[in-house]
Amino acid sequence: MEIVIGKTAGFCIGVQKAVENCSKLAKEQKNIYCLGEIVHNQEVIKDLEKQGVKFIDDLENAEGTVVIRAHGAPKDVYKTAEQKGITLQDFTCPNVLKIHNIAEKYTNEGFYIFLCGNSRHPENLGTLSHCGQYVSVIENTDEDVFKALESFEKSGLKKLLLISQTTYSLSKFYIVEEIVKNETAQDVELVIKNTICKATELRQMETEVMSKEMEYMIIIGGKNSSNTHKLYTIAQQYCPNSTCVETYQELDIQDIRKYEKIGIMAGASTPQKSIEDVASIIRAGRVN
């Protein structure tokens, strides 16, 4: 039996820095709060809670120091913190901050913005706060795109920017890009910026390559992790024998060991220990 672990599996740089900095802060101070889950992974959350970090949904009950997670936060969070005298430790991923800056710049220049991603995702809630009133979120590549184009046309604007959530599907983005190019009038100033982070691109591409070669694929990541879900979708497309789990306890070890080539890929919020645990349990043939 061969077990192949993806080279790009696990923490990306932005997540790693956010988790490490939050852990360091918890050792140095008391009353450390984090606004929302620092990353979408319950194993990471539990570990930080043991270190004394309190996770909150808003600033109402916070005091002292509040961490801004890797996904970032809407602009009004910063204003509220200042009004309440709360100290913010901003661990927003640099790639997310880059998108915030792009969105604000082009909004100020009179552009309508198409944002590819999930409108309810924490990252996009932050980005949307920089977009002004002329913005459409595109989650799916068919109906959503044409609805967005219709809204853009009704706005009367002649400038259009296409950007994306950092963890959006690369293949979906290319489809959206092609439709927007084909359906936009020639007198429109169209700017397209692929803001999917490089780590996400590489992870998605490696998952596709691995899935074509493996008999069984295991994707490890949080249940509410956007990038993990996309990896699972890719794996299923090329390897029908695919599963998505958060920890090794969810695996059917005996069933998996029927296969000769097993691939393991993990989302950007998955700690290395979770990956190693899955590989070790499969090799041992049992859950201890």
Buried (B, 14 or more C-beta within 10 A) or exposed (E): EEBBBBEBBBBBBBBBBBBEBBBEBBEEEEEBBBBBBBBBBBBBBEBBEEEEBBBBEEBEEBEEBBBBBBBBBBEEBBEBBEEEEBEBBBBBBEBBBBBBEBBBEBBEEEBBBBBBBBBEBBBBBBBBBBBBEBBBBBBEBEEBBEBBBEBBBEEEBBBBBBBBBBBBBBBBBEBBBEBBEEBBEEEBEBBBBBBBBEBBBBBBBBBBEBBEEBBBBBBBBBEBBBBBBBBBBBBBBBBEBBBBBBBBEEBEBEEBBEBEBBBBBBBBBBBEEBBBBBBEBBEEEEEE
